[in-house]
Amino acid sequence: MDIIKEMEDRQIGKITEKRQLPDFSPGDTLRVKVRVVEGERSRLQSFEGVCIGRSSRGINSSFTVRKISYGEGVERVFPLHSPAIAEIEVLRHGNVRRAKLYYLRGRAGKKARITEKTEFLAEGMEGAAPASTTAAAKAKKKKHDVEVPVTGEAPPEDLEALVAEAAAAEAEEEKQAKKEKKKARKEAAAKAKGDKKGDKKAGKREAKK
């Protein structure tokens, strides 16, 4: 028994030297790339799905991946140490409590979904947090640099002259508007006075007749 185990361990060591095995468990979403030989040519075929079970039996270890293809559930059992497997990629880590997820066979749609582990997302965000903080700080500094002069120098003389000229023009416009209003009032009063005089003359003429 020890000799057989030693030979199996030796074979596993040779396989792991060529291909690193990622750490995954049931509930994780995997993409398995299998080497398919067709005559003299070979190609890689990807199979993406959820790992619903894993069997640890030394060199005979295997794992089962399930996916939904055109509305039908498709399962495939892969030998973990098979030389035909070129790569095993972990896409997402699922948050499950069972070692065997065979109950997914009887579920469909949203009921067959598995929530993603948040701790892995937090670890990924920790590395991005300093970069985003630095970018926000730079943007904030840039905003302040634009609004407030850093050197503290006085504004240019041309700018002061333009401001003074604009203020003078505004004051002149207000003055002109007041004059026009006053003139209009005088004209209206004179017209009203003339109308009254005309009415009086007309009344006298009628009285003489």
Residue, then its C-alpha position, 0 to 999 in steps of 0.5 A: m500500500d505504501i509503495i502504491k501511494e508513493m507512486e501516486d504521489r510521485q505521479i501527482g508531483k509530475i502533473t502539478e509541475k506542469r500545471q498548477l491546480p487552483d484552490f476551489s471548492p463546490g459552489d465556485t464557478l470554473r472554466v475548464k480547458v480540455r485538450v481535444v485531439e482530432g486526428e493529428r491536430s489538437r485544440l482546447q475546448s472550454f467548459e464553464g459551469v458551477c462545481i457541484g461536487r468534488s471527490s478526493r481520492g489521490i490520483n483518482s480525484s475528480f470534480t463535477v461541473r454543471k452548466i445550463s445549455y439551451g435550457e437543459g442541465v449538462e454535467r461533466v466529471f473531470p479527473l483532477h490530475s488528468p493530462a488532458i486538462a490544460e487549465i482550470e480557471v476559477l471565475r467566482h467563489g460561491n458562498v455555500r454550506r454543502a459539500k455536494l450541491y446535487y440539489l441544483r439539479g432540481r432547480a432552475g432560473k433564479k432558484a439555481r443561483i449561488t451568491e458570491k463570497t464577499e470576502f474575496l471581493a473585499e480582498g480585491m478591492e483593498g488593492a484598488a482602494p489606495a489608487s482610487t483614493t489617490a485619484a480622488a485626492k489629485a482631482k480635489k487638489k486640481k479643483h482647488d488649484v483652479e478655483v484659488p490661485v496657489t501663488g497668492e498673486a494679485p489679479p492682472e490689471d487688465l482684468e481690473a480695468l475690464v471689471a471697472e468698465a463693465a460697472a461703469a457701463e451698467a451704471e450709465e445704462e441705469k441712468q439712461a433708463k431713469k431719464e427715459k422713464k422721467k421723460a415718458r412721465k412728463e409727456a404723459a402729464a402734458k398730454a393729459k393736461g392738453d386733453k383737459k384744456g381741449d375739453k374746457k374749450a369745447g364746453k365753452r363753445e357749446a355753452k355759447k351756442 
